[in-house]
Amino acid sequence: MSAATLQDVLALPADVPGVSAYVLGLRAELRGGAMRRLASEALGDLSIELLQGADSIWLVVRRDGGRGGVALRAAYTPDGGFDARLITPMPGEVLRLEADSVIGRHVVAVRVTQADLHRLQLQAWLTPRAPLLVPFHPRDLYVLDGRDDPLGAEGRVEAAQRGVNGGLLYLRFDAPSFGSLLYLQNLTELNDYFAATQTVPDAAVGGEWPELGYLPPTPPQSGTPPTHPLPAGEEVRLSDAILVFRDHAYDDELEMARQFLQMLGTAYQALPLPRTDYRDWLWRAERTLRDLETAPQATVRHYGHRYVMPYPGGEYPDVMVQLSVLAAVHDHGRWAGAPLPLEDELRRGLPRFYDAELGTIRRYLPNVGDDKDADAVDSWYLYHPMLNLARLALDGDALARDLLLKSVDYGIRAAHHFRYVWPIMYDVRDFSVKTRARNDDRFGQTDVGGLYAYVMLQCYALTGEQRFLDEARAAIDAAVGMRFNLEYQANLTAWGAAACMRLWRITDDGRYLAQSYVYLASFFHNCELWESDVGHARHYRTFLGATCLHDAPYMAIYECFDSFVAFEAYLADSGPDLEPAARMLISEYCKYALDRAWFYYPDVLPAEVIAGPPHQSGVIVPKLSFPLEDLYGDGQPAGQVGQEIYGCGAAMVFASRSQHVVEGAPFRLFCNLFVRAIERTGDRALTLQLDGGETCHADLALVRVKRRTLPKAVLTTAGGDQLRPVATSKDRVDYRVPASGRLILTWSE
């Protein structure tokens, strides 16, 4: 290379921001043509080159016409010197490479699909020559302009990994016109690396433009750094990166959210999905009801009425807890065919929460202890009890209707006072703000407007009053522009999506269907899109679990099952116009919730996994069938917050949605997806309609009723294909079935 050419290669723009040596090195190699070309492939109008550089193997993806690209680091050795060679690809791969270096042998595999959105998957393994310490490893994704210059590409990262949630990155180019990109690191496949190095992938996917992607976690460095090497001679996966490309990028919140869901759905289809197991939620619900009725730690009496405690031996009875449990008990009684005595007992105590002077239900009973600020209310705590009052009222509960309609005008005054932008906490007497913003000092409870809108729509259904519909529209409209900052608390975001869907159904205004995707995009951005084996997490399941808050380190059972109920409402109001990726992701979330939530119960976990005292709230009584509040993707001890009596409705909700009574049959029907329709087409024949993802599967089972014998059964698709059981016992026959479509079940005694 001549001196003039070298000078041209190294020349920098005058306004270059701070960049790392890795950006400068890649820039110089690409602009100088210094890399060795190993192979090339096409992916639609994208070209793919596999290149060997000074210290890395690269996969460079470019769009035709000089419209920019990305460079993906496939293998790295600090000292360079790869001996790289192509080898025969495995089934499903288009490229496979081996590269020997001083640190060991890398293997790189590339998979692509051109169906619908273009998807690329790069997998990389390393077999170290010696026990290998990893003090640092650079990020893997760099954006490029039309001249292969990472400093010339302009764009924005819209979403990146939060905590140990899904290792995803969503970005768009402003110039050149490359489009948008979703990057998802399949962290499930990297558990062996995390175990060997004793690291956690906390916010591992992100970065600063133009240096983005996955930063492999490494032990903290100090004067005496940890020494946890990758074992010599043992192959370990270093990366499993899935990239989904979109031709056009939009700086429009509604379209961007829809495209994010589409691209995430395409990436999801490349994941090796964890199994789901049958969970006997009916048994769990019955045991929970027994403990609610008999355990002295579960309830307390005030003013002659029974009230549910939030935690065993912790906190005071409050209206959100009372109504959450009451609504679940009501659902279970409706499923069983008759109200449970406990339902009426819990209902009778509700009026004591009503403050006639303020005209609203309060959080606490009048005799709450002095250690509580009885006038402080979280914004969402005002509206969530109204949601459950409305659910009961819509099912014919006169007391619930009366309390709701006496309280809702106060809720509207609060919304007007805060102009539909709620703080974290305020004084219920005068709306004076106690805590305005969350820890980042920017936002309050950003998704309360969605919950509020759903309550308004319930009131509209109850009364037909136009003002409630107007309030719902105003609240949803006020949330426009939040992008991926919309979520404050997972279940509130889910109810916001449900409110948008119902608004669309009522008004036929397509903006609300599109806005529902903004809520969904924010929700799935905060899901753990991997199965963690880090620390104690190997004893439970994390896949598709939503962390309870936008910045929370843990998944919580209450947010888990309340989101499940909200998504049931969302799908019930949807129709064929719903984005297929949204339908798939929601259905998959609910399917995995039925499986994953089982591990919140302390009797399921090894004792050493559960945090010892003191707990944040109350005590943990493992023999009681109440769930722990908190499970951690990073493997911390479970139950640090406490044992949620107020989350005990999960068992009743899951049982009533997954177990279907077949009148006169010797079995119940279990399905871990919502069954959209069941029709009895004969004495011993049923037709079922499932409404999940087109490419996904569901678990369906015939569960023996007590003192009966399972019959011979035949299960077929609408096309006439007979589905064979995957497992059979005297108590249950299990099937794996398509998640979408019609099924016909027949049986003989």
Secondary structure as UniProt FT lines:
FT   HELIX           3..10
FT   TURN            14..15
FT   HELIX           21..31
FT   TURN            32..33
FT   STRAND          36..43
FT   TURN            44..45
FT   STRAND          46..52
FT   STRAND          56..63
FT   TURN            64..66
FT   STRAND          69..76
FT   TURN            78..79
FT   STRAND          83..86
FT   TURN            91..92
FT   STRAND          95..101
FT   TURN            102..103
FT   STRAND          104..113
FT   STRAND          118..128
FT   STRAND          141..144
FT   TURN            146..147
FT   TURN            150..152
FT   STRAND          154..160
FT   TURN            163..164
FT   STRAND          167..175
FT   STRAND          180..185
FT   HELIX           187..190
FT   HELIX           191..197
FT   TURN            202..203
FT   STRAND          205..208
FT   TURN            209..210
FT   STRAND          211..214
FT   TURN            232..233
FT   STRAND          236..246
FT   HELIX           253..268
FT   TURN            269..270
FT   HELIX           281..294
FT   TURN            296..298
FT   STRAND          299..302
FT   TURN            303..304
FT   STRAND          305..308
FT   TURN            312..313
FT   HELIX           319..336
FT   HELIX           341..347
FT   TURN            348..349
FT   HELIX           350..353
FT   STRAND          354..355
FT   TURN            356..359
FT   STRAND          360..361
FT   TURN            366..367
FT   TURN            370..371
FT   TURN            374..375
FT   STRAND          376..378
FT   HELIX           379..394
FT   TURN            395..396
FT   HELIX           398..417
FT   TURN            418..420
FT   STRAND          425..427
FT   TURN            428..430
FT   STRAND          433..435
FT   TURN            439..440
FT   TURN            446..447
FT   HELIX           448..463
FT   HELIX           466..478
FT   TURN            479..481
FT   HELIX           483..485
FT   HELIX           490..507
FT   HELIX           510..525
FT   STRAND          527..528
FT   HELIX           535..539
FT   TURN            543..544
FT   STRAND          545..547
FT   TURN            550..551
FT   STRAND          554..556
FT   HELIX           557..573
FT   TURN            576..577
FT   HELIX           580..596
FT   HELIX           597..600
FT   TURN            602..604
FT   HELIX           607..609
FT   TURN            622..623
FT   STRAND          630..632
FT   TURN            633..634
FT   TURN            646..648
FT   HELIX           649..658
FT   STRAND          659..661
FT   TURN            663..664
FT   STRAND          667..671
FT   STRAND          675..682
FT   TURN            683..684
FT   STRAND          685..691
FT   TURN            694..695
FT   STRAND          697..704
FT   TURN            706..707
FT   STRAND          712..717
FT   TURN            718..719
FT   STRAND          722..723
FT   STRAND          727..728
FT   STRAND          732..738
FT   STRAND          740..748
//
